[in-house]
Amino acid sequence: MKLADYLMFQYQISCKNPASQYLQIQVKIPVSFPGKVKLQLPIWRAGRYFPSNYAQFVRNFSVHFEGEEFIPFYKGNKSLWVIEVEKSGNYEVQYEFFAGTMDAGSSWVDDQQVYINLVNCCMEISGTRPYSYDFKFKLPYPIQVCTLPEKREQTYFANNFQEVADSTILASKEITHWKFKIGDYRFHCWLQGEIHFEKEDFLNSLKKVATSQLKDFGVFPEPEYHFIFQLLPYQHYHGVEHRRGTVITYGPAEKLKHNKHLMELLGVSSHELYHAWNVCRIRPKELLPYDFSTENYTTFGWILEGITSYMGDLFLLKSGVISIKEYSKKLQNTIQRVSEDFGWRNSNILESSFDTWVDGYHVSAPDRKQNIYANGALIALGIDLMLLANGSSLTEVMQKAWVRYGKNNRGYHDFSFWNLISQELTNQEENDFYSTYIAGNQSIIPYLKDKLPTLGLHLEEKTDGDFLRNSLGLIVKDSKIKKIHPDSFAYQVLMLGDEIKSTNPDGSLEIYRLNGSVNHVKIENSKMEFFPTYHIQVSKDTPLREAWLN
């Protein structure tokens, strides 16, 4: 039986007044027998393991029977609407959704476009037999791209809500469409906004990255893939993965005329493309399938985002889009960032992965936990160095993860993913690494400093004589203290946010504090030097580097 032959929940999404930024949403629900019909709006979305509470953007919810009779409903929780159904027939739910957030995972309406990530505004319906979903759109601008699985006569279909939540639609007055092919696989680039870079240069680089990733996995998971770029006039940088594509926001778009910033755009594109395998398919059992009604806790954020961050940058290098010196600069910046945070002392990467649901992706309390992207990427590099020394690689491990888990739609659990790594190592080596840098509270940077020379990369620590930074352990911006090294004496007497009014060579400071007090503080001398700057020197090629890049 074909998808279209099934009974379906029918969505219609329109936008009567783009200036209001409200979408009008209607859902037709065929009901065969009495009971409760539940409409669950997601509280989060894939790729952002933190509550977003999309119900805050819903208004004017109502229910009608056979297009006329008003039907009462009640809220089961903040994001759940419940209808008591007493008779069979067709029920229609109506509500409005405010599409006023521009980022890669949200929805936005203005006088140029209607851009919707359906996970924001569509409700999963339960309580009756499990139907499929179809969508019709009545929008003020032409539909340019929709990543819903099937399309027939301007009607879009999804087999289940997982497919709905994974899809994006963009209707626009004007958009640029570029495309390329790799074998039988078709790749589309949809560019909304002003373009300040050359088409051929960009497409050639993106194609090289996609070709390199595809070569290492041996197959692309979908016949067609869509890069949706929102090129903005203001500062922005964000990407979100989907099975059939990605949305990437970048701004200011004018900066993309410079190669440095264009490489940033290609970098996030490489990262999101790698997610087509890792996360969209290779996924822990806790996230397969996604349950959008509640938090989906997992300790594997370092795999989901850390390995993807590492591989995204590595494929820029492997594809020839950047040089080894350019790659070393990116790695150097990541090491510098991680070195200035001490979350590893207080939360290992497993705990930090779990706690994205607590405070998301921003710094809530200093040095509370690790960043699963940056710290996770360095841990992934450490694993790769260990595997390379044993004649294997993280690339080979991810190939095995694809075959065992992603290709077969199976979730990995507990130590099953780590077992793919440990099979390539000696027992002592893998146990030490796991217990020290993954389950333990040690910085990965000394390990990298010791092992990177096998790739012809030499990590050096330098102190430049910056009195506040290197001698007192203070990172200061615009005279305000932004970071205090926990091993410095300053940690005992100074506070984040203190404003330094004057500095004397003997270590005495005049401090203005937010409570209005002015303090004179004498910092005791220390034999330690704090907050070194990191530099990577690239030497001649090595056998291990050759294996790493092939």
C-alpha positions in Angstrom: 0.0 0.0 0.0 1.3 3.4 -0.9 1.8 6.2 1.7 -1.0 8.3 0.1 -3.5 5.4 0.6 -3.3 5.7 4.4 -5.5 8.0 6.5 -3.5 11.0 7.6 -3.4 13.9 10.0 -3.6 16.8 7.6 -1.7 20.0 8.3 -2.2 23.3 6.6 0.2 26.1 7.4 -0.4 29.7 6.1 0.8 33.2 6.8 -1.9 35.8 6.4 0.2 38.8 7.6 4.0 38.4 7.3 4.6 41.6 9.2 3.1 40.0 12.3 5.4 37.0 12.0 2.6 34.7 13.0 1.8 31.4 11.2 -1.7 30.1 11.1 -1.8 26.3 11.6 -4.8 24.0 11.0 -4.7 20.3 11.7 -7.5 17.9 10.6 -7.7 14.8 12.8 -9.9 11.9 11.7 -11.1 10.0 14.8 -12.7 6.5 14.6 -13.7 6.0 18.3 -14.0 7.9 21.6 -11.1 8.6 23.8 -8.4 11.2 24.4 -6.5 12.8 21.6 -3.2 14.3 22.7 -1.3 17.0 20.8 2.3 17.2 22.0 4.4 20.2 20.9 8.1 19.4 21.1 10.0 20.9 24.0 13.4 20.6 22.2 14.8 19.8 18.8 17.5 17.5 17.5 21.0 18.9 17.6 20.2 21.1 20.6 20.1 19.0 23.7 18.4 21.6 25.9 14.7 22.6 26.4 13.5 25.2 24.0 9.9 25.2 25.1 8.3 26.1 21.8 4.9 26.3 23.5 5.8 29.9 24.5 5.2 30.9 20.8 1.7 29.4 20.6 -1.6 31.4 20.9 -5.3 31.1 20.0 -5.5 27.3 20.3 -9.0 26.0 19.5 -10.8 22.7 18.5 -13.9 22.2 16.3 -15.9 19.2 15.3 -16.9 18.8 11.7 -15.9 22.4 11.1 -18.5 23.9 13.3 -19.1 22.7 16.9 -16.6 24.1 19.4 -14.9 21.3 21.4 -13.4 21.9 24.9 -9.8 20.9 25.6 -7.3 21.2 28.5 -3.6 21.4 29.0 -1.9 18.2 30.2 1.3 20.0 30.8 3.0 23.1 29.4 3.4 21.6 25.9 0.5 19.1 25.8 -3.0 19.8 24.7 -5.7 17.1 25.3 -9.1 16.7 23.6 -11.8 14.5 25.1 -13.3 12.9 22.1 -16.9 11.6 22.5 -17.8 10.7 19.0 -16.1 9.7 15.8 -15.7 12.2 12.9 -13.4 14.9 11.8 -11.8 17.3 14.3 -10.0 20.4 13.4 -7.4 22.1 15.6 -6.3 25.7 15.0 -3.6 27.7 16.5 -1.0 30.4 15.7 2.7 30.2 16.1 5.1 33.1 16.4 8.0 32.7 13.9 10.3 35.4 15.2 13.6 33.7 15.9 16.3 33.6 13.2 18.8 30.8 13.7 19.5 27.5 12.1 17.0 25.6 14.2 14.1 28.0 14.6 11.5 29.7 12.4 11.3 33.2 10.9 8.9 35.2 8.8 9.4 38.6 7.2 8.7 40.5 4.0 11.1 38.3 2.0 10.7 34.8 3.3 8.8 32.2 5.4 11.3 29.8 6.9 10.1 27.0 9.1 11.7 24.2 11.0 8.6 22.1 11.5 9.8 20.7 14.8 9.1 24.2 16.3 5.5 24.5 15.4 4.0 21.1 14.6 2.4 18.9 17.2 2.7 15.1 17.4 -0.7 13.6 17.6 -1.4 10.4 19.6 -4.4 8.7 21.2 -5.9 7.3 18.0 -4.4 4.8 15.5 -1.0 5.9 14.2 -1.6 7.8 11.0 0.9 9.5 8.7 1.0 13.2 8.1 0.5 15.4 5.1 1.1 19.1 4.6 -0.3 21.8 2.5 1.1 25.4 2.6 -0.7 28.6 1.7 2.2 31.1 1.9 2.8 34.6 0.5 5.9 33.5 -1.4 6.8 30.5 -3.6 8.1 27.4 -1.9 11.7 27.0 -2.9 12.8 24.0 -0.9 11.1 21.5 1.4 12.9 18.6 2.9 9.8 16.5 3.8 10.3 13.0 2.4 7.8 13.0 -0.4 5.9 15.5 -2.6 3.0 15.2 -4.9 1.0 18.1 -6.4 2.2 20.6 -3.8 1.3 18.2 -1.0 4.1 17.0 1.2 4.1 13.7 3.1 5.7 12.2 6.2 5.4 8.6 7.4 5.6 9.6 11.0 6.4 12.5 13.3 10.1 11.8 13.4 10.2 12.7 9.7 8.1 15.8 10.3 10.4 17.0 13.1 13.4 16.5 10.9 12.2 18.7 8.0 12.5 22.3 6.9 10.6 24.5 4.5 11.7 27.8 2.9 9.4 29.9 0.8 11.0 33.0 -0.6 10.5 35.9 -3.0 14.0 35.4 -4.3 16.6 32.8 -3.7 19.8 31.5 -5.3 20.0 27.8 -6.1 23.3 26.1 -6.9 23.8 22.3 -7.2 26.4 19.6 -7.9 26.6 15.9 -8.2 28.9 13.2 -6.8 28.1 10.0 -8.7 24.4 9.4 -8.3 24.1 11.7 -5.3 22.6 15.2 -5.8 23.6 18.1 -3.6 21.7 21.5 -3.6 22.8 24.8 -2.2 20.0 27.3 -1.4 21.3 30.8 -0.6 18.9 33.3 1.0 20.5 36.7 1.3 23.3 38.6 -0.4 26.2 36.6 -1.8 29.7 38.0 -1.5 31.8 35.1 -2.9 32.4 33.3 -6.1 30.1 30.4 -7.0 32.6 28.1 -8.6 35.2 28.5 -5.9 32.7 27.8 -3.2 31.0 24.9 -5.0 34.4 23.3 -5.8 35.5 23.4 -2.2 32.2 22.1 -0.9 32.2 19.3 -3.4 35.7 18.3 -2.4 34.6 18.1 1.3 31.5 16.1 0.4 33.5 13.8 -1.9 36.1 13.2 0.8 33.5 12.3 3.5 31.6 10.1 1.1 34.8 8.3 0.1 35.6 7.4 3.7 32.1 6.1 4.5 31.7 4.5 1.1 28.1 5.7 0.7 25.9 8.7 1.3 22.8 8.0 3.4 20.3 9.9 1.1 20.1 10.3 -2.7 19.6 14.0 -2.3 20.9 16.6 0.2 20.1 20.3 0.7 22.4 23.0 2.2 20.1 25.9 3.2 22.2 29.0 3.8 20.7 32.0 5.6 23.2 34.8 4.8 22.4 37.6 7.2 23.4 41.3 7.5 24.3 41.0 11.2 26.6 38.8 13.3 25.5 35.2 13.4 27.0 31.7 13.2 24.9 28.5 13.6 24.2 25.2 11.9 21.7 22.4 12.5 21.7 18.9 11.0 18.8 17.1 9.3 18.8 13.7 7.5 18.2 15.3 4.1 19.9 18.5 4.6 21.2 21.3 6.9 20.4 24.9 7.7 23.3 27.2 8.3 23.1 30.8 9.3 26.0 33.1 8.8 26.5 36.9 9.1 27.5 39.5 8.4 27.3 38.0 4.9 29.6 40.8 3.6 32.5 39.2 5.5 32.4 36.2 3.2 34.3 38.2 0.6 37.3 37.4 2.7 38.8 33.9 2.5 39.1 33.6 6.3 35.3 33.9 6.8 34.5 31.8 3.8 36.6 29.0 5.4 34.4 29.4 8.5 31.3 28.8 6.3 32.9 25.8 4.7 33.9 24.6 8.1 30.4 24.6 9.6 29.2 23.1 6.3 31.6 20.2 6.7 30.5 19.8 10.3 26.8 19.6 9.5 27.4 17.3 6.5 29.3 14.8 8.7 26.2 14.8 10.9 24.4 13.1 8.0 26.1 10.0 9.3 27.0 10.8 12.9 23.8 11.8 14.8 21.3 11.6 12.0 22.0 7.8 11.7 24.8 6.8 14.1 23.1 7.6 17.4 22.9 6.3 21.0 19.9 4.2 21.9 18.6 7.0 24.2 18.0 9.1 21.1 16.6 6.5 18.8 13.9 7.5 18.3 13.8 11.0 19.6 11.2 11.7 22.3 10.4 15.4 21.9 8.0 15.5 24.8 10.8 15.3 27.5 14.5 15.5 28.0 16.5 12.7 26.3 19.5 12.3 28.5 22.7 10.8 27.2 26.4 10.8 28.2 27.5 10.6 24.5 27.5 14.3 23.6 31.3 14.1 23.1 30.6 11.5 20.4 27.7 13.4 18.8 29.4 16.8 18.7 33.0 16.3 19.7 33.8 13.7 17.1 31.8 15.6 14.5 33.7 18.9 15.3 37.0 17.1 15.0 36.0 15.3 11.8 34.4 18.4 10.2 37.8 20.3 10.5 39.8 17.2 9.5 37.9 16.8 6.2 38.7 20.4 5.3 42.3 19.3 5.4 41.9 15.8 3.9 40.0 17.3 0.9 42.7 19.8 0.3 40.4 22.8 1.0 42.8 24.0 3.6 46.6 23.4 4.1 48.2 21.7 7.1 49.3 25.1 8.3 45.7 26.4 8.1 44.5 23.3 9.9 47.1 23.7 12.6 45.9 27.3 13.2 42.3 26.0 13.7 43.6 23.3 16.1 45.7 25.9 17.9 42.7 28.1 18.5 40.7 25.2 19.9 43.5 24.2 22.3 43.8 27.8 23.4 40.1 28.0 24.1 40.0 24.8 26.0 43.2 25.7 28.0 41.4 28.8 29.5 38.6 26.8 31.0 38.9 24.3 33.9 35.6 22.5 33.6 37.5 19.3 33.2 38.5 19.5 36.9 34.9 19.4 38.0 33.0 17.4 35.4 34.2 14.7 33.1 33.1 14.7 29.5 30.4 12.1 30.2 28.9 14.2 33.0 29.3 17.3 30.8 27.4 15.6 28.0 24.5 14.7 30.3 24.4 18.2 31.7 23.7 20.0 28.5 20.1 19.6 29.6 20.9 21.7 32.7 22.5 24.9 31.3 22.7 24.3 27.6 25.6 25.6 25.6 26.4 28.8 27.5 28.5 29.3 30.6 26.2 29.4 33.6 28.8 28.9 36.3 32.6 29.3 35.8 34.5 26.0 35.3 31.4 23.9 36.0 31.6 21.5 33.0 33.4 20.9 29.7 32.3 22.1 26.3 31.3 18.9 24.4 32.3 20.6 21.1 35.7 21.9 21.9 36.8 19.5 24.6 35.1 16.7 22.8 37.0 17.5 19.6 40.4 17.4 21.4 39.4 14.1 23.0 38.5 12.8 19.5 41.9 13.9 18.2 43.6 12.1 21.1 41.7 8.9 20.3 42.7 9.2 16.6 46.4 9.7 17.5 46.2 6.5 19.7 44.5 4.6 16.9 46.9 5.8 14.2 49.8 4.6 16.3 48.2 1.1 16.3 47.6 1.0 12.5 44.0 2.1 12.6 42.1 5.4 12.7 39.0 7.1 14.0 37.8 7.2 10.4 37.9 3.4 10.3 36.0 3.3 13.6 33.3 5.6 12.3 33.0 3.4 9.2 32.3 0.4 11.5 29.9 2.5 13.5 28.0 3.3 10.3 27.8 -0.4 9.2 26.9 -1.7 12.7 24.6 1.1 13.9 23.7 3.8 11.4 23.0 1.7 8.3 20.9 -0.7 10.4 19.1 2.0 12.4 20.4 0.5 15.7 21.3 2.6 18.7 24.6 2.1 20.4 24.7 1.8 24.2 27.0 1.7 27.2 30.4 0.6 26.1 29.4 -0.7 22.7 30.7 2.4 20.9 33.9 2.4 22.9 34.4 -1.3 22.1 34.8 -0.3 18.4 37.8 1.7 19.5 39.2 -0.6 22.1 39.3 -3.5 19.6 42.1 -1.7 17.9 44.2 -1.0 21.0 46.0 -2.8 23.8 43.9 -3.3 27.0 46.0 -1.1 29.1 46.2 1.7 26.6 42.4 2.0 26.0 41.7 1.6 29.7 44.1 4.4 30.7 42.8 6.8 28.1 39.1 6.1 28.9 39.6 6.4 32.7 41.8 9.4 32.4 40.3 11.7 29.8 36.7 10.4 29.3 35.6 9.1 32.6 38.3 11.0 34.5 39.2 14.6 35.3 42.4 15.2 33.5 43.2 17.8 30.8 43.7 16.3 27.4 46.2 19.0 26.4 49.4 17.4 27.9 48.5 14.2 26.1 48.2 16.1 22.8 51.5 17.9 23.4 53.2 14.5 23.8 51.6 12.8 20.8 51.1 15.5 18.1 54.8 15.4 17.0 54.0 12.0 15.4 51.9 14.0 12.9 54.7 16.6 12.5 52.8 19.1 14.6 54.6 20.5 17.7 52.6 22.2 20.4 54.4 24.9 22.2 53.5 26.9 25.3 54.6 30.5 25.6 54.2 33.2 28.1 54.6 36.7 26.6 55.3 38.6 29.8 51.7 39.8 30.2 51.8 40.8 33.9 48.1 40.4 34.5 47.7 37.2 32.5 50.9 35.3 33.1 51.9 36.5 36.5 48.6 37.2 38.3 46.4 34.7 36.4 43.9 37.2 35.2 42.3 37.4 31.7 41.1 40.9 31.3 39.0 42.6 28.6 38.1 46.3 28.6 39.6 46.6 32.1 37.2 43.9 33.5 38.2 40.6 34.8 36.7 37.8 32.7 38.7 34.8 34.0 40.7 34.0 37.1 43.1 31.0 37.2 41.9 28.8 40.1 45.5 28.1 41.1 46.4 31.8 41.4 46.4 33.9 44.6 44.1 36.2 42.8 41.4 33.5 42.9 41.2 34.1 46.7 40.7 37.9 46.6 39.3 39.0 43.2 36.0 38.4 41.6 34.8 38.1 38.0 33.5 41.4 36.8 35.9 43.4 39.0 37.2 46.5 37.1 40.9 47.1 37.3 41.5 50.9 37.8 45.2 50.8 38.2 48.1 48.3 38.3 51.5 48.5 40.0 54.6 46.4 39.3 54.6 45.0 42.9 51.3 43.3 42.2 49.0 45.8 43.9 45.8 46.6 42.1 43.0 49.2 42.6 39.7 47.4 42.0 36.2 48.8 41.5 33.6 46.2 42.4 30.1 46.0 41.2 28.8 46.5 44.7 30.3 50.0 44.6 33.3 49.4 46.7 36.9 50.4 45.7 39.5 47.9 46.9 43.3 48.0 47.0 44.5 44.4 46.6 48.1 43.1 46.9 48.6 39.9 44.8 51.3 37.7 46.3 54.1 36.6 44.0 53.8 33.1 42.6 56.4 30.9 41.1 53.8 29.7 38.6 53.1 31.2 35.3 49.4 31.2 34.2 47.4 31.1 31.0 50.1 30.4 28.4 49.4 31.0 24.7 49.7 27.9 22.5 51.4 27.7 19.1 51.7 24.8 16.7 54.7 24.5 14.6 54.4 22.4 11.5 57.5 20.3 10.5 58.1 17.9 7.6 55.6 15.2 6.7 55.7 12.0 8.8 54.5 8.5 7.9 51.7 8.8 10.5 50.5 12.1 9.0 50.3 10.4 5.6 48.2 7.6 7.1 46.1 10.2 8.9 45.2 12.1 5.7 44.6 9.1 3.5 
